[in-house]
Amino acid sequence: MSTHRVVIIGSGFGGLFAARALARADVEVTLIARTGHHLFQPLLYQVATGILSEGEIAPTTREILRSQSNARVLLGLVEDIDPQRRLVRWRTHNRLETTPYDSLIVAAGAGQSYFGNDRFATFAPGMKTIDDALELRARIFGAFELAELETDPARIAQLLTFIVVGAGPTGVEMAGQIRELASKTLRHEFRSIDPSTARVILVDGADHPLPVFGEKLGERTQRTLEGLGVEVRANTIVTDVDEASVTVRGAGGVEETIPSACKVWAAGVQGSPLGRVLAERAGAPLDRSGRVVVDEGLTVPGHPEIFVIGDLMSVPGVPGVAQGAIQSARFAADVIAARVQGRPPRRTRFSYHDKGSMATIARFNAVVSMGRVSFGGFPAWFAWCFLHLLYIVGFKARINTLLHWLISFASTRRSERTTTNQQMVGRLALERLGAGSSGRLIAGEE
């Protein structure tokens, strides 16, 4: 009999942990992903604000799986799935390839949702990919550089106003880091402007930041952010975003247009387009966010050979976090290994074990929620650092991350502030807001 063929789509937490969980199974694993790295997404905001380099949080997938003899890595974009013929069709370098499978694990993740206003993405990048983080790094540091060259107070104020949309963990962490960057890291580095006068505004429609953490921690987070100088706009929704400003509407229904050059979108997620492919090809139901509604075994109804895991699966009570992806990956891998071996799986029904949530607010300050236990401050920050180090893949990456953290947290310096021509998309958006001479100077120096 031929070896059981397992195709995994995606190299995030779900795809990578599923592949590794099948290391000892009598299967052939083919992992297809559109990027050649495994991204530790929770630390993207530190790449965007100059604390970490992309290499620390995005090791190569091939390097991670190089010692796993039953695993093969292919770089390509999956475009179609044929459940009847059990084929995956994917494209690489303008070539269309076909890969057969006996079991399929779809771990394609989720992207940023702009709630039907996709044009906002041009002016307010999300925080889902390395490209997003590097573009935001160029926009953030570029705003200060352009402001240094300006003489118009209104233009300077616009360039030094940073708006973060969404007060979940990513939004809170991003707002806190931009505030620290302006107040401490860039202090005394400019001659014409004072970076500490920058405005950082956090906008969300909920009553307080971190709504999933509960009211107590949410209010504590808001007090901490406001103490740092972040303007928290709760019960406020964004109605429009353009190149020069953000328009918001508060609880009273009054709209306000805030001039701002640099915006960050950290609100809402939407399932990968592969969710729609499964809906069309296999009749898979989708939720409002485009995620696939799976059965209790994490498979598509009527197709027990197709597993959907991680951020693309829709399971009540399972948040779109790393732990959900890791636990679902291990569950799917065990079911497949059991089928191959002809034994019953350890579990036939997936159940999520909530290990808690945590988010950093600023240097030496974080919040942690673990069931009935919640706490904040330095102990929470230390726990955050420790657990995130554990989930970074590779010993070298962990050591490098630890060293960068020591530099940034002990001295407020940031060693990853370089921007390049590849990030000119973000810089050009700022250039158009600056004076003509300023824009030409910034473009020319690259």
Secondary structure, DSSP 8 states (H G I E B T S, - for coil): ---EEEEEE--SHHHHHHHHHTTTSSEEEEEEESSSB---GGGHHHHHTTSS-HHHH--BHHHHTTT-TTEEEEE-EEEEEETTTTEEEEEETTEEEEEE-SEEEE---EEE--TT-TTHHHHS--SSSHHHHHHHHHHHHHHHHHHHH---HHHHHHHTEEEEE--SHHHHHHHHHHHHIIIIITTTS-SS--GGG-EEEEE-SSSSS-GGG-HHHHHHHHHHHHHHTEEEE-S-EEEEE-SSEEEEE-TTS-EEEEE-SEEEE---EEE-THHHHHHHHH---B-TTS-EE--TTSEETTEEEEEE-GGGEE-TT--SSHHHHHHHHHHHHHHHHHHHHTS--S-SS-------EEEEEETTEEEEEETTEEEEEHHHHHHHHHHHHHHSSSHHHHHHHHHHHHHHHHH---S-----GGGHHHHHHHHTTS-HHHHHHHHHH-
